[in-house]
Amino acid sequence: MGTLGYLLDTHAFLWATRDEGKLSNNVLKIIEDINSPIFVSAASAYEIMYKHKLDKLPGYSYVAENYFDVLNKLNVNELFISTRHAHFAGKFEWSHRDPFDRLLAAQASVEDLTLITNDAAFNTLSWITVLW
């Protein structure tokens, strides 16, 4: 579980774009390590742009409008949503209904990635590794 790299939750990705002191020391070490394979989900791209259009991400306009440049600057990889990810996201039992979080959990599981998040809802999933 969680051995092939790291998947940033949307908030972790956003916080990594700015020095706000919101990331844990563990997360900062991983992000700063050029040998750490770090991924950001296509679900996060959608969530960021959608919330940006609704004015729900104050201070992150640059990230939303320059998403691909930001990915490159942070040296993170895109993780596309596959049919396997989508199928598993809809299949597994979890009382948490947020569709973005379900996709991230499914991707972390299917791709054997450690999910970087401070969202306690993920701690109830014993089949993924969570780091903060």
CORKARA-V689935 format. One record per residue. N is the residue number from 1. RES is the residue in three letters. PHI is phi in whole degrees, -180 to 180 (999 if undefined). Layout:
n=(N N)
res=(RES RES)
phi=(PHI PHI)
This chain:
n=(1 2 3 4 5 6 7 8 9 10 11 12 13 14 15 16 17 18 19 20 21 22 23 24 25 26 27 28 29 30 31 32 33 34 35 36 37 38 39 40 41 42 43 44 45 46 47 48 49 50 51 52 53 54 55 56 57 58 59 60 61 62 63 64 65 66 67 68 69 70 71 72 73 74 75 76 77 78 79 80 81 82 83 84 85 86 87 88 89 90 91 92 93 94 95 96 97 98 99 100 101 102 103 104 105 106 107 108 109 110 111 112 113 114 115 116 117 118 119 120 121 122 123 124 125 126 127 128 129 130 131 132)
res=(MET GLY THR LEU GLY TYR LEU LEU ASP THR HIS ALA PHE LEU TRP ALA THR ARG ASP GLU GLY LYS LEU SER ASN ASN VAL LEU LYS ILE ILE GLU ASP ILE ASN SER PRO ILE PHE VAL SER ALA ALA SER ALA TYR GLU ILE MET TYR LYS HIS LYS LEU ASP LYS LEU PRO GLY TYR SER TYR VAL ALA GLU ASN TYR PHE ASP VAL LEU ASN LYS LEU ASN VAL ASN GLU LEU PHE ILE SER THR ARG HIS ALA HIS PHE ALA GLY LYS PHE GLU TRP SER HIS ARG ASP PRO PHE ASP ARG LEU LEU ALA ALA GLN ALA SER VAL GLU ASP LEU THR LEU ILE THR ASN ASP ALA ALA PHE ASN THR LEU SER TRP ILE THR VAL LEU TRP)
phi=(999 59 -121 -95 150 -132 -116 -81 -65 -57 -66 -65 -62 -60 -66 -69 -80 -136 -86 -108 73 -91 -86 -71 -61 -59 -68 -58 -61 -67 -64 -79 -81 -66 -91 -82 -75 -118 -125 -127 -74 -59 -62 -69 -60 -65 -61 -64 -68 -62 -69 -63 -63 -91 59 -103 -128 -60 90 -119 -59 -60 -63 -63 -82 -128 -51 -71 -64 -65 -56 -64 -64 -83 59 -113 -104 -76 -119 -73 -92 -95 -62 -62 -61 -63 -63 -66 -60 -82 -92 -73 -82 -166 -70 -73 -105 -60 -66 -67 -65 -63 -65 -62 -62 -63 -64 -60 -69 -63 -93 57 -112 -81 -87 -93 -159 -109 -81 -63 -58 -72 -67 -82 -96 -73 -96 -128 -99 -115 -131 -148)
